[in-house]
Structures are given as structure tokens and as C-alpha cells.
Amino acid sequence: MLLGLGHKVVHANPAFVAEFGIIPIGVPAAEALLDLPPLVLEVADRVLASGRPLATWVTVRGVRRRLTVAPRTDVETGEVYGVAIRLAGE
């Protein structure tokens, strides 16, 4: 999960850690996830701005993957504060 416009890593599930290693919490994704194509953060920016989930295909380390980015919304204010990203195999 990424927080805010800086896309700071705030949560990593076991699958994330297995793929990318242990990433310190609070580090911007652009600095920590160098194997991700720039399109991933571009899609995250669009989801933050629109509040609507998006999906596309990306290539990570030579493997085509399905990227899904979903907004995380504050239940009281409705404000989008971050995004959850998912990379799935073809």
C-alpha cells in the first residue's frame, strides 16, 4: 500500500516482500521499487486524483503482469489518502 502523493510504502504483504524484499516503511516507492516501470506510479497518481480504480498491463523484470490500483478512502471524510497496488501474473 502506498500513502499520499509521494507514494510512501506503508504496508507490504508477504507476496510483496517475496517479490521486492523488505522495504522500510515510509520510503517513497520511486526510491524503493526500482524494478517497477514508471507507468505504475503514473497509474497510482491517476487513481489518487480520480478516486477510481484502474488496471493495465505492465512488464516487470521481463514478465508481463496485470497491475490493479485501487484507492484507499477515509470512511469519515471520503478523502482518498493512498492506493493499494496489486501485480498479478498473466
Residue pairs with C-beta under 8 A, 6 or more apart in sequence:
1 9
1 10
1 11
1 12
1 72
1 82
1 83
1 84
1 85
2 8
2 9
2 10
2 29
2 44
2 82
2 83
2 84
2 85
3 9
3 10
3 81
3 82
4 48
4 81
4 82
5 45
5 48
6 28
7 28
7 29
7 30
7 41
7 44
7 83
8 25
8 26
8 27
8 28
8 29
9 23
9 24
9 25
9 26
9 27
9 28
9 29
9 32
9 33
10 25
10 26
10 82
11 25
12 20
12 22
12 23
16 23
17 23
19 87
20 32
20 33
20 35
23 32
23 33
24 32
29 36
29 40
29 41
29 44
30 41
33 40
35 60
35 61
36 58
36 60
37 58
37 59
37 60
39 56
39 58
39 67
40 58
40 67
40 69
40 85
43 54
43 56
43 67
43 69
44 69
44 83
44 85
46 54
46 69
47 53
47 54
47 69
47 70
47 71
47 80
47 83
48 71
48 80
48 82
48 83
50 71
51 71
51 73
51 80
52 71
53 68
53 69
53 70
53 71
54 68
54 69
55 66
55 67
55 68
55 69
56 66
56 67
57 64
57 65
57 66
57 67
58 64
58 65
58 67
58 87
59 65
60 87
63 89
63 90
64 90
65 87
65 88
65 89
65 90
66 86
66 87
66 88
66 89
66 90
67 85
67 86
67 87
68 85
68 86
68 88
69 83
69 84
69 85
69 86
70 83
70 84
70 86
71 80
71 82
71 83
72 80
72 81
72 82
72 83
72 84
73 79
73 80
73 81
74 80
74 81
